[in-house]
Amino acid sequence: MGFCAAHEDINSLCLTVVQRLVERSQLSWGSIGRLEVGTETIIDKSKAVKTVLMQLFEDSGNTDVEGIDTTNACYGGTASLFNAADWVESSSWDGRYAVVVCGDIAVYATGNARPTGGAGAVAMLVGPDAPLALERGLRGTHMEHVYDFYKPDLASEYPVVDGQLSIQCYFRALDRCYATYRKKIESQWQKAGVSRPCSLQDFQFMIFHTPFCKLVQKSLARMLLNDFLASPQRDTESGLYEGLQGFSDVKLEETYASKEVDKAFQKASQELFRQKTQPSLFLSARNGNMYTPSVYGCLASLLAQHSAQQLAGSRIGVFSYGSGLAASMFSLKVSQNSAPGSPLEKLVSSLSDLGARLDSRKRVPPEEFAEIMQVREDTHHLVNHTPHGAKEDLFPGTWYIEQVDEKSRRKYTRRPL
């Protein structure tokens, strides 16, 4: 599980990944016209993370950068991505790139939930001729009012969680988003003269927001349940639906807690999970739940686990969920061009060191982790101090908090490369 000491916060995480993205892409700061931030890690009720990131642009003189923070649990990164893509497609676009950064520090109070935390940030470049393209008109969204996970205590980093309700909400949102997505893609197909139902077989890969990995396996199984119930001709004698005849009359809304349904469809979807989804869990299994970057960490994992040739031309289904709740299903179309030097090949190559970076982290025993979390809790809103944490533990190029002054103003610096 990934975690941060007190000398890192949401601002420093986002500073690190945005600067790394620009440096690796060899971009000028003036070539960026929009910067969107998705996060639920709030350290200031007024000042946005985006404004802190503007210090990266100071030397370039570029202050003409649109965009601001978006917040709703783990969904803010997806809302930010949609905003950035819509800007590039709009009459407001001025020809420059958009950058989307989503980051969070997921921490829990002492108890059973604490090991389900995590920390991380992902920065993405949005612009024309991209190796991954959002498929137009193919978004299925579901939103409703519910208290499954929320943070009412503004003086604390810890959430209030109803775990059982949250899982039920996740599955309900998945059902609704998948139904809407299928309706939209089938409508597009009908206009093109193709009349057939959409199913899991139409996605070469399927990735999910990942609070924990077992939930993802259950979610792919649930999509198969949706396909099964929507299928006009169910062959339960052989093939994918073999032995599932006893579930033909179940109602989706009555199956959220059904162990029998869950077990049967997990078994039926086992090979689909191995092919389409399991590679995307590489980062989540090693870093925990990152909140807003979670599903995009899954995307990075998927790209890192395949060659450009294996990915070329594929459709990647994406399910993004944020408690409270807001959820969307959409799809990415991968470029057909996988030649050496192509944008797709460069993107895949840039993630080839993902495993090595994870393996190079410092491991600490649970007792030391608990001590670091206690220091973080005790100093979360402390003023006029230097936050606790060893600079030597940070990777080169990492930003961190150097000082918090008497007015709670935070000064950041970067560890040299």
NUKOLRO-28576 format. One record per residue (C-alpha): x, y, z; residue number from 0; residue in one letter. Coordinates in steps of 0.001 Angstrom, whole numbers, m for minus. Layout:
N
+---------+---------+---------+-----+----+
:      px :      py :      pz :   i : aa :
+---------+---------+---------+-----+----+
:       X :       Y :       Z : NUM :  A :
...
+---------+---------+---------+-----+----+
//
This chain:
417
+---------+---------+---------+-----+----+
:      px :      py :      pz :   i : aa :
+---------+---------+---------+-----+----+
:       0 :       0 :       0 :   0 :  M :
:    1278 :    3455 :    m858 :   1 :  G :
:    1208 :    6235 :    1733 :   2 :  F :
:    2707 :    9655 :    2434 :   3 :  C :
:    4465 :   11142 :    5420 :   4 :  A :
:    3441 :   14578 :    6685 :   5 :  A :
:    5783 :   16448 :    4319 :   6 :  H :
:    3703 :   15449 :    1286 :   7 :  E :
:     164 :   16628 :     561 :   8 :  D :
:   m2208 :   16786 :   m2398 :   9 :  I :
:    m493 :   19902 :   m3754 :  10 :  N :
:    2966 :   18317 :   m3723 :  11 :  S :
:    1717 :   15093 :   m5346 :  12 :  L :
:     112 :   17046 :   m8183 :  13 :  C :
:    3139 :   19327 :   m8599 :  14 :  L :
:    5322 :   16234 :   m8998 :  15 :  T :
:    3289 :   14448 :  m11678 :  16 :  V :
:    2452 :   17567 :  m13714 :  17 :  V :
:    6099 :   18627 :  m13897 :  18 :  Q :
:    7161 :   15071 :  m14716 :  19 :  R :
:    4573 :   14869 :  m17531 :  20 :  L :
:    5723 :   18138 :  m19099 :  21 :  V :
:    9407 :   17197 :  m18830 :  22 :  E :
:    8922 :   13694 :  m20230 :  23 :  R :
:    6776 :   15009 :  m23088 :  24 :  S :
:    9326 :   17763 :  m23801 :  25 :  Q :
:    6573 :   20380 :  m23853 :  26 :  L :
:    6852 :   24083 :  m23219 :  27 :  S :
:    4713 :   25469 :  m20409 :  28 :  W :
:    3290 :   27949 :  m22896 :  29 :  G :
:    1810 :   25103 :  m24964 :  30 :  S :
:    m719 :   24308 :  m22201 :  31 :  I :
:   m3997 :   26239 :  m22281 :  32 :  G :
:   m6066 :   24300 :  m19768 :  33 :  R :
:   m5245 :   22524 :  m16514 :  34 :  L :
:   m7954 :   20548 :  m14718 :  35 :  E :
:   m7593 :   18971 :  m11266 :  36 :  V :
:   m9740 :   16170 :   m9859 :  37 :  G :
:   m9349 :   15469 :   m6144 :  38 :  T :
:  m11274 :   14878 :   m2935 :  39 :  E :
:   m8268 :   15602 :    m700 :  40 :  T :
:   m9121 :   19078 :     551 :  41 :  I :
:   m6560 :   21083 :    2530 :  42 :  I :
:   m8110 :   24497 :    1855 :  43 :  D :
:  m11821 :   25294 :    1566 :  44 :  K :
:  m11175 :   28170 :    m844 :  45 :  S :
:   m7813 :   27946 :   m2602 :  46 :  K :
:   m7745 :   25350 :   m5392 :  47 :  A :
:   m4918 :   22900 :   m6025 :  48 :  V :
:   m4892 :   24300 :   m9583 :  49 :  K :
:   m3730 :   27688 :   m8305 :  50 :  T :
:    m796 :   26071 :   m6474 :  51 :  V :
:     202 :   24302 :   m9703 :  52 :  L :
:     423 :   27657 :  m11476 :  53 :  M :
:    3842 :   28209 :   m9871 :  54 :  Q :
:    5143 :   25707 :  m12431 :  55 :  L :
:    4190 :   28188 :  m15183 :  56 :  F :
:    5820 :   31263 :  m13630 :  57 :  E :
:    9103 :   31248 :  m15557 :  58 :  D :
:    7252 :   30832 :  m18870 :  59 :  S :
:    5011 :   33833 :  m18195 :  60 :  G :
:    1971 :   31772 :  m19218 :  61 :  N :
:    m982 :   32735 :  m17011 :  62 :  T :
:   m3641 :   32111 :  m19680 :  63 :  D :
:   m4531 :   28645 :  m18396 :  64 :  V :
:   m8195 :   27734 :  m17937 :  65 :  E :
:   m9635 :   25050 :  m15649 :  66 :  G :
:  m10039 :   24567 :  m11908 :  67 :  I :
:  m10571 :   21809 :   m9306 :  68 :  D :
:  m13488 :   19369 :   m9512 :  69 :  T :
:  m14620 :   17448 :   m6433 :  70 :  T :
:  m16913 :   14510 :   m5821 :  71 :  N :
:  m15230 :   11599 :   m4070 :  72 :  A :
:  m13373 :    9403 :   m6596 :  73 :  C :
:  m15177 :   10830 :   m9653 :  74 :  Y :
:  m13439 :   14220 :   m9905 :  75 :  G :
:  m10700 :   12946 :  m12220 :  76 :  G :
:  m13228 :   11678 :  m14750 :  77 :  T :
:  m15211 :   14933 :  m14641 :  78 :  A :
:  m11933 :   16790 :  m15227 :  79 :  S :
:  m11071 :   14552 :  m18183 :  80 :  L :
:  m14504 :   15147 :  m19719 :  81 :  F :
:  m14097 :   18915 :  m19214 :  82 :  N :
:  m10690 :   18903 :  m20894 :  83 :  A :
:  m11827 :   16797 :  m23850 :  84 :  A :
:  m14939 :   18936 :  m24317 :  85 :  D :
:  m12749 :   22065 :  m24334 :  86 :  W :
:  m10522 :   20632 :  m27074 :  87 :  V :
:  m13636 :   19864 :  m29151 :  88 :  E :
:  m15253 :   23272 :  m28529 :  89 :  S :
:  m15171 :   26694 :  m30178 :  90 :  S :
:  m13199 :   27921 :  m27137 :  91 :  S :
:  m10183 :   25758 :  m27970 :  92 :  W :
:   m7131 :   27827 :  m28919 :  93 :  D :
:   m5004 :   24975 :  m30277 :  94 :  G :
:   m3039 :   24286 :  m27102 :  95 :  R :
:   m2935 :   21159 :  m24958 :  96 :  Y :
:   m5008 :   20446 :  m21869 :  97 :  A :
:   m3533 :   18680 :  m18858 :  98 :  V :
:   m5670 :   16663 :  m16450 :  99 :  V :
:   m4264 :   15710 :  m13065 : 100 :  V :
:   m6096 :   13575 :  m10531 : 101 :  C :
:   m4607 :   12820 :   m7149 : 102 :  G :
:   m5549 :   11845 :   m3619 : 103 :  D :
:   m4204 :   10637 :    m306 : 104 :  I :
:   m6593 :    7971 :     998 : 105 :  A :
:   m6195 :    7619 :    4757 : 106 :  V :
:   m8458 :    6048 :    7355 : 107 :  Y :
:   m8670 :    6104 :   11133 : 108 :  A :
:   m7077 :    3267 :   13099 : 109 :  T :
:   m9085 :      93 :   12535 : 110 :  G :
:  m10073 :   m2425 :    9879 : 111 :  N :
:  m10385 :     165 :    7098 : 112 :  A :
:   m6871 :    1602 :    7448 : 113 :  R :
:   m5159 :   m1051 :    5237 : 114 :  P :
:   m7565 :    m170 :    2380 : 115 :  T :
:   m5944 :    3245 :    1901 : 116 :  G :
:   m3443 :    4370 :    m697 : 117 :  G :
:   m1956 :    7458 :   m2301 : 118 :  A :
:   m1024 :    8631 :   m5767 : 119 :  G :
:   m1534 :   11019 :   m8646 : 120 :  A :
:   m1851 :   10644 :  m12412 : 121 :  V :
:   m1337 :   13402 :  m14996 : 122 :  A :
:   m2701 :   13079 :  m18542 : 123 :  M :
:   m2116 :   15111 :  m21690 : 124 :  L :
:   m5212 :   15869 :  m23791 : 125 :  V :
:   m5006 :   17085 :  m27370 : 126 :  G :
:   m5387 :   16190 :  m31060 : 127 :  P :
:   m3982 :   13032 :  m32703 : 128 :  D :
:   m3883 :   11179 :  m29380 : 129 :  A :
:   m3111 :    7436 :  m29253 : 130 :  P :
:   m6176 :    6980 :  m27014 : 131 :  L :
:   m9401 :    8674 :  m28130 : 132 :  A :
:  m12644 :    9106 :  m26202 : 133 :  L :
:  m15397 :    7595 :  m28352 : 134 :  E :
:  m17907 :   10330 :  m29156 : 135 :  R :
:  m21428 :   10000 :  m27843 : 136 :  G :
:  m20612 :    6925 :  m25780 : 137 :  L :
:  m20972 :    7955 :  m22154 : 138 :  R :
:  m23423 :    6364 :  m19770 : 139 :  G :
:  m23807 :    8341 :  m16536 : 140 :  T :
:  m25721 :    7722 :  m13311 : 141 :  H :
:  m25982 :   10150 :  m10392 : 142 :  M :
:  m28028 :   10103 :   m7198 : 143 :  E :
:  m28066 :   11358 :   m3606 : 144 :  H :
:  m26762 :    8844 :   m1060 : 145 :  V :
:  m24491 :    8818 :    2007 : 146 :  Y :
:  m22293 :    5789 :    1327 : 147 :  D :
:  m18932 :    7548 :    1855 : 148 :  F :
:  m18470 :   11181 :    2868 : 149 :  Y :
:  m16224 :   13547 :    4839 : 150 :  K :
:  m18337 :   15838 :    7045 : 151 :  P :
:  m15528 :   16671 :    9515 : 152 :  D :
:  m13536 :   19372 :    7748 : 153 :  L :
:  m10814 :   19225 :   10414 : 154 :  A :
:  m10054 :   15560 :    9677 : 155 :  S :
:   m8717 :   13612 :    6695 : 156 :  E :
:  m10819 :   10584 :    7662 : 157 :  Y :
:  m14110 :    9657 :    5954 : 158 :  P :
:  m17364 :    8222 :    7276 : 159 :  V :
:  m18007 :    4964 :    5407 : 160 :  V :
:  m20982 :    2624 :    5121 : 161 :  D :
:  m19142 :    m212 :    3401 : 162 :  G :
:  m22106 :   m2454 :    2599 : 163 :  Q :
:  m24158 :     446 :    1224 : 164 :  L :
:  m21205 :    1685 :    m825 : 165 :  S :
:  m20784 :   m1674 :   m2572 : 166 :  I :
:  m24512 :   m1795 :   m3318 : 167 :  Q :
:  m24353 :    1741 :   m4741 : 168 :  C :
:  m21316 :     812 :   m6855 : 169 :  Y :
:  m23140 :   m2173 :   m8389 : 170 :  F :
:  m26340 :    m191 :   m8974 : 171 :  R :
:  m24377 :    2585 :  m10692 : 172 :  A :
:  m22552 :      m5 :  m12809 : 173 :  L :
:  m25866 :   m1529 :  m13928 : 174 :  D :
:  m27345 :    1868 :  m14847 : 175 :  R :
:  m24231 :    3166 :  m16615 : 176 :  C :
:  m23782 :     m44 :  m18611 : 177 :  Y :
:  m27442 :     m11 :  m19681 : 178 :  A :
:  m27143 :    3593 :  m20881 : 179 :  T :
:  m23835 :    2946 :  m22647 : 180 :  Y :
:  m25295 :     m86 :  m24441 : 181 :  R :
:  m28338 :    1898 :  m25532 : 182 :  K :
:  m26148 :    4639 :  m27027 : 183 :  K :
:  m23716 :    2380 :  m28869 : 184 :  I :
:  m26550 :     214 :  m30215 : 185 :  E :
:  m28233 :    3391 :  m31498 : 186 :  S :
:  m25020 :    4339 :  m33314 : 187 :  Q :
:  m24800 :     860 :  m34806 : 188 :  W :
:  m28427 :     969 :  m35980 : 189 :  Q :
:  m27782 :    4240 :  m37822 : 190 :  K :
:  m24892 :    2462 :  m39546 : 191 :  A :
:  m27160 :    m441 :  m40525 : 192 :  G :
:  m26033 :   m2858 :  m37813 : 193 :  V :
:  m28646 :   m4321 :  m35484 : 194 :  S :
:  m27269 :   m6373 :  m32590 : 195 :  R :
:  m26878 :   m6087 :  m28817 : 196 :  P :
:  m23718 :   m4730 :  m27205 : 197 :  C :
:  m21955 :   m7062 :  m24780 : 198 :  S :
:  m18654 :   m7569 :  m22994 : 199 :  L :
:  m17334 :   m9124 :  m26198 : 200 :  Q :
:  m17312 :   m5636 :  m27749 : 201 :  D :
:  m14603 :   m4512 :  m25311 : 202 :  F :
:  m11119 :   m5898 :  m25776 : 203 :  Q :
:  m10353 :   m4576 :  m22286 : 204 :  F :
:  m12494 :   m3412 :  m19365 : 205 :  M :
:  m11159 :   m1347 :  m16450 : 206 :  I :
:  m12867 :    m164 :  m13272 : 207 :  F :
:  m12510 :    2217 :  m10371 : 208 :  H :
:  m10799 :     m56 :   m7839 : 209 :  T :
:  m11436 :     411 :   m4104 : 210 :  P :
:  m10170 :   m3182 :   m3753 : 211 :  F :
:   m9360 :   m5777 :   m6387 : 212 :  C :
:  m12021 :   m8351 :   m5485 : 213 :  K :
:  m14737 :   m5777 :   m6168 : 214 :  L :
:  m13448 :   m5447 :   m9725 : 215 :  V :
:  m13744 :   m9180 :  m10388 : 216 :  Q :
:  m17301 :   m9072 :   m9038 : 217 :  K :
:  m18023 :   m6067 :  m11279 : 218 :  S :
:  m16956 :   m7798 :  m14475 : 219 :  L :
:  m19125 :  m10747 :  m13425 : 220 :  A :
:  m22000 :   m8314 :  m12948 : 221 :  R :
:  m21576 :   m6974 :  m16474 : 222 :  M :
:  m21868 :  m10570 :  m17698 : 223 :  L :
:  m25075 :  m10893 :  m15649 : 224 :  L :
:  m26391 :   m7792 :  m17436 : 225 :  N :
:  m25478 :   m9330 :  m20809 : 226 :  D :
:  m27157 :  m12598 :  m19843 : 227 :  F :
:  m30434 :  m10961 :  m18821 : 228 :  L :
:  m30458 :   m8732 :  m21926 : 229 :  A :
:  m29666 :  m11559 :  m24346 : 230 :  S :
:  m32663 :  m12546 :  m26502 : 231 :  P :
:  m31186 :  m16001 :  m27132 : 232 :  Q :
:  m29452 :  m17535 :  m24137 : 233 :  R :
:  m27656 :  m20782 :  m24827 : 234 :  D :
:  m27343 :  m22295 :  m21353 : 235 :  T :
:  m26381 :  m25725 :  m22667 : 236 :  E :
:  m22885 :  m24727 :  m23790 : 237 :  S :
:  m20571 :  m21764 :  m24154 : 238 :  G :
:  m20368 :  m18676 :  m21958 : 239 :  L :
:  m23793 :  m19119 :  m20314 : 240 :  Y :
:  m23539 :  m22861 :  m19721 : 241 :  E :
:  m25290 :  m23900 :  m16507 : 242 :  G :
:  m26820 :  m20468 :  m15827 : 243 :  L :
:  m30410 :  m21351 :  m16765 : 244 :  Q :
:  m31535 :  m21022 :  m13145 : 245 :  G :
:  m30859 :  m17271 :  m13202 : 246 :  F :
:  m32979 :  m16378 :  m16238 : 247 :  S :
:  m35700 :  m14659 :  m14215 : 248 :  D :
:  m33650 :  m12809 :  m11586 : 249 :  V :
:  m34083 :   m9048 :  m11238 : 250 :  K :
:  m30897 :   m6969 :  m11163 : 251 :  L :
:  m31989 :   m4853 :   m8200 : 252 :  E :
:  m32545 :   m7998 :   m6113 : 253 :  E :
:  m29089 :   m9490 :   m6718 : 254 :  T :
:  m26758 :   m6982 :   m5021 : 255 :  Y :
:  m26260 :   m9223 :   m1987 : 256 :  A :
:  m26848 :  m12598 :   m3671 : 257 :  S :
:  m23852 :  m14850 :   m3070 : 258 :  K :
:  m25342 :  m17480 :   m5374 : 259 :  E :
:  m25565 :  m15093 :   m8345 : 260 :  V :
:  m22158 :  m13620 :   m7561 : 261 :  D :
:  m20449 :  m17011 :   m7386 : 262 :  K :
:  m22067 :  m18352 :  m10569 : 263 :  A :
:  m21235 :  m15342 :  m12733 : 264 :  F :
:  m17721 :  m14956 :  m11344 : 265 :  Q :
:  m17101 :  m18547 :  m12390 : 266 :  K :
:  m18635 :  m17966 :  m15834 : 267 :  A :
:  m16597 :  m14785 :  m16391 : 268 :  S :
:  m13290 :  m16118 :  m15061 : 269 :  Q :
:  m11556 :  m16273 :  m18448 : 270 :  E :
:  m13009 :  m12909 :  m19522 : 271 :  L :
:  m11632 :  m11384 :  m16331 : 272 :  F :
:   m8190 :  m12862 :  m16960 : 273 :  R :
:   m8083 :  m11499 :  m20514 : 274 :  Q :
:   m9845 :   m8149 :  m20244 : 275 :  K :
:   m9344 :   m6843 :  m16712 : 276 :  T :
:   m6763 :   m8598 :  m14543 : 277 :  Q :
:   m3728 :   m6867 :  m16151 : 278 :  P :
:   m5222 :   m3492 :  m15177 : 279 :  S :
:   m4953 :   m4335 :  m11460 : 280 :  L :
:   m1146 :   m4342 :  m11409 : 281 :  F :
:    m881 :    m930 :   m9732 : 282 :  L :
:   m3942 :   m1227 :   m7483 : 283 :  S :
:   m2709 :   m4538 :   m6059 : 284 :  A :
:     567 :   m2870 :   m5055 : 285 :  R :
:    m513 :     651 :   m4132 : 286 :  N :
:   m4060 :     405 :   m2783 : 287 :  G :
:   m6980 :    2731 :   m3478 : 288 :  N :
:   m5870 :    6104 :   m4830 : 289 :  M :
:   m9442 :    7519 :   m5086 : 290 :  Y :
:   m9614 :    9836 :   m8152 : 291 :  T :
:   m6546 :    8371 :   m9943 : 292 :  P :
:   m7655 :    4784 :   m9270 : 293 :  S :
:   m9213 :    3979 :  m12650 : 294 :  V :
:   m6452 :    5874 :  m14490 : 295 :  Y :
:   m3849 :    3899 :  m12572 : 296 :  G :
:   m5669 :     856 :  m13963 : 297 :  C :
:   m5341 :    2330 :  m17448 : 298 :  L :
:   m1608 :    2879 :  m16926 : 299 :  A :
:   m1282 :    m710 :  m15677 : 300 :  S :
:   m3113 :   m2067 :  m18709 : 301 :  L :
:    m859 :    m144 :  m21094 : 302 :  L :
:    2254 :   m1228 :  m19190 : 303 :  A :
:    1255 :   m4908 :  m19388 : 304 :  Q :
:     808 :   m4984 :  m23178 : 305 :  H :
:    2764 :   m4066 :  m26284 : 306 :  S :
:    1624 :   m1351 :  m28669 : 307 :  A :
:     853 :   m4079 :  m31212 : 308 :  Q :
:   m1406 :   m5915 :  m28742 : 309 :  Q :
:   m3295 :   m2713 :  m27930 : 310 :  L :
:   m3650 :   m1261 :  m31441 : 311 :  A :
:   m7243 :    m846 :  m32605 : 312 :  G :
:   m8777 :   m2092 :  m29358 : 313 :  S :
:  m11678 :    m643 :  m27390 : 314 :  R :
:  m11080 :     m83 :  m23666 : 315 :  I :
:  m14212 :     168 :  m21540 : 316 :  G :
:  m13905 :    2401 :  m18468 : 317 :  V :
:  m16163 :    2512 :  m15398 : 318 :  F :
:  m15578 :    5431 :  m13044 : 319 :  S :
:  m17364 :    5702 :   m9685 : 320 :  Y :
:  m17410 :    8309 :   m6936 : 321 :  G :
:  m19449 :    7944 :   m3762 : 322 :  S :
:  m22276 :   10271 :   m3003 : 323 :  G :
:  m22747 :    9377 :   m5915 : 324 :  L :
:  m21540 :   10073 :   m9461 : 325 :  A :
:  m20557 :    7417 :  m12005 : 326 :  A :
:  m19900 :    7076 :  m15732 : 327 :  S :
:  m19050 :    4371 :  m18220 : 328 :  M :
:  m17239 :    5405 :  m21384 : 329 :  F :
:  m14802 :    3921 :  m23853 : 330 :  S :
:  m11412 :    4693 :  m25325 : 331 :  L :
:  m10428 :    3697 :  m28848 : 332 :  K :
:   m6750 :    2866 :  m29260 : 333 :  V :
:   m4929 :    4059 :  m32376 : 334 :  S :
:   m4290 :    1521 :  m35135 : 335 :  Q :
:    m756 :    2851 :  m35602 : 336 :  N :
:    1647 :     868 :  m33424 : 337 :  S :
:    4771 :    1447 :  m35511 : 338 :  A :
:    8069 :    2350 :  m33806 : 339 :  P :
:    8031 :    6051 :  m32971 : 340 :  G :
:    4220 :    6300 :  m33165 : 341 :  S :
:    2345 :    8140 :  m30373 : 342 :  P :
:     989 :    4795 :  m29140 : 343 :  L :
:    4412 :    3180 :  m29024 : 344 :  E :
:    5825 :    6203 :  m27177 : 345 :  K :
:    2981 :    6102 :  m24640 : 346 :  L :
:    3454 :    2394 :  m23947 : 347 :  V :
:    7235 :    2808 :  m23699 : 348 :  S :
:    6851 :    5652 :  m21201 : 349 :  S :
:    5123 :    3229 :  m18814 : 350 :  L :
:    7592 :     368 :  m19199 : 351 :  S :
:    9303 :    1242 :  m15905 : 352 :  D :
:    6097 :    1146 :  m13835 : 353 :  L :
:    7033 :   m2088 :  m12074 : 354 :  G :
:   10573 :    m919 :  m11364 : 355 :  A :
:    9296 :    2336 :   m9867 : 356 :  R :
:    6935 :     460 :   m7575 : 357 :  L :
:    9654 :   m1970 :   m6513 : 358 :  D :
:   12035 :     879 :   m5662 : 359 :  S :
:    9774 :    2273 :   m2943 : 360 :  R :
:   10870 :    2091 :     677 : 361 :  K :
:    9148 :    m626 :    2700 : 362 :  R :
:    8286 :      19 :    6340 : 363 :  V :
:    6834 :   m2295 :    9020 : 364 :  P :
:    3223 :   m1743 :   10174 : 365 :  P :
:    4379 :    m207 :   13452 : 366 :  E :
:    6327 :    2529 :   11657 : 367 :  E :
:    3411 :    3102 :    9294 : 368 :  F :
:    1099 :    3603 :   12296 : 369 :  A :
:    3547 :    6103 :   13820 : 370 :  E :
:    3753 :    8088 :   10571 : 371 :  I :
:     m47 :    8160 :   10328 : 372 :  M :
:    m275 :    9417 :   13914 : 373 :  Q :
:    2181 :   12239 :   13181 : 374 :  V :
:     177 :   13099 :   10074 : 375 :  R :
:   m3040 :   13226 :   12111 : 376 :  E :
:   m1479 :   15338 :   14876 : 377 :  D :
:      67 :   17911 :   12505 : 378 :  T :
:   m2606 :   18008 :    9788 : 379 :  H :
:   m3634 :   21609 :   10557 : 380 :  H :
:    m558 :   22739 :   12484 : 381 :  L :
:     862 :   26172 :   11586 : 382 :  V :
:    4347 :   27678 :   11778 : 383 :  N :
:    6240 :   24396 :   11474 : 384 :  H :
:    8344 :   22201 :    9202 : 385 :  T :
:    6353 :   19027 :    8410 : 386 :  P :
:    7839 :   15733 :    9541 : 387 :  H :
:    9381 :   13460 :    6913 : 388 :  G :
:   12749 :   12449 :    5501 : 389 :  A :
:   13622 :   14094 :    2182 : 390 :  K :
:   15954 :   11163 :    1472 : 391 :  E :
:   12917 :    8861 :    1247 : 392 :  D :
:   11536 :   10815 :   m1721 : 393 :  L :
:   12305 :   10000 :   m5343 : 394 :  F :
:   14423 :   12582 :   m7200 : 395 :  P :
:   12152 :   15219 :   m8727 : 396 :  G :
:    9512 :   14910 :   m5990 : 397 :  T :
:    7919 :   18059 :   m4593 : 398 :  W :
:    7356 :   18331 :    m827 : 399 :  Y :
:    6288 :   20867 :    1812 : 400 :  I :
:    9268 :   22844 :    3020 : 401 :  E :
:    7448 :   25065 :    5507 : 402 :  Q :
:    3992 :   26033 :    6778 : 403 :  V :
:    4002 :   29593 :    8116 : 404 :  D :
:    1947 :   31226 :   10880 : 405 :  E :
:    m854 :   32006 :    8402 : 406 :  K :
:   m1077 :   28394 :    7125 : 407 :  S :
:     646 :   29327 :    3859 : 408 :  R :
:    2544 :   26352 :    2473 : 409 :  R :
:    5885 :   26631 :     724 : 410 :  K :
:    6917 :   23801 :   m1603 : 411 :  Y :
:   10276 :   22790 :   m2986 : 412 :  T :
:   11491 :   20032 :   m5274 : 413 :  R :
:   14082 :   17407 :   m4508 : 414 :  R :
:   16774 :   17719 :   m7204 : 415 :  P :
:   16745 :   15225 :  m10070 : 416 :  L :
+---------+---------+---------+-----+----+
//
